[in-house]
Amino acid sequence: MINDKDRLYDKEGRSFAITHNLKGDSITVWVKQFQANEQKRQRKRSDSVYLTHEILSWHRDDAKNITLAKMEAMAREYIRQRNPKGLFVAVPHFDKEHYHIHICASGVDKTGKSLRLPKLELQKLKKEIQQYQIDKFPELSKSIVNHGKTKDKNQEAGDIKNEKEFQFKLRTGRDTEKELIIGMLKTCYKMAISKEDFFLKLKECGLETYERSEKIAGIKKGNMKFRFNRLGFTEQRIEDLNKSFNRVKELSASRENKQKNINRNR
């Protein structure tokens, strides 16, 4: 895993290795430190987990948007959220454009407490690291996964009802165009500060819009058209972006006027 040289480097021969709470630059040295840290375990059992193998991966359709810097940033943020007191080694793998990161984590942190995550905390971690990706790298929209149980009848349009089905589609690359577009719309909407900015971000993600009755009505993909309202993005929902934007402008203008009045009265 860690020293699989055939897949450790990208096409330009580049790679990286993250070592957290570890010294040295060789596997032999790291192993000794993992073993020494294991001796701190507070509760020892015959079936204790000494190391865990964890993976961060991205959909193959996001390969063109993945960079070493983005992968490293995601790995470091994952370690920070996972447990900064743990011992970690993380390296990327480049396998037929299926880019992913292997992470070796100690079974206990530096104080001897278990790094094991209960199911609910693991789900929380998955959601939070994905939100970090959405906020920092919205262009990786095809790698968004619907974590958690099936939503209720009020779920947003386009959400896959079954997480297992959704993840299967991501692994096999059989997502429908509609599902991919909805994922990108959600990402752009969360990042947009106004209606105009929303449309601009769609363009930056390679989504071509089309007009109807002199208004932008939806997304055009080849010979197919997808109307915003049928994708869960009604006209009102999009207009709501401007409400927040206008409120910020009003507050800013109000502060400027107050400052001008103060300056005049001096």
Secondary structure as UniProt FT lines:
FT   TURN            2..3
FT   HELIX           5..8
FT   TURN            11..12
FT   STRAND          18..20
FT   HELIX           27..38
FT   TURN            39..40
FT   TURN            46..47
FT   STRAND          51..57
FT   HELIX           60..65
FT   HELIX           68..82
FT   TURN            84..85
FT   STRAND          88..95
FT   TURN            96..97
FT   STRAND          98..106
FT   TURN            110..111
FT   HELIX           119..136
FT   TURN            138..139
FT   HELIX           141..143
FT   TURN            153..154
FT   TURN            157..158
FT   HELIX           163..172
FT   HELIX           177..191
FT   HELIX           195..204
FT   TURN            205..206
FT   STRAND          208..212
FT   TURN            213..214
FT   STRAND          215..221
FT   TURN            222..223
FT   STRAND          224..227
FT   HELIX           228..231
FT   HELIX           235..264
//
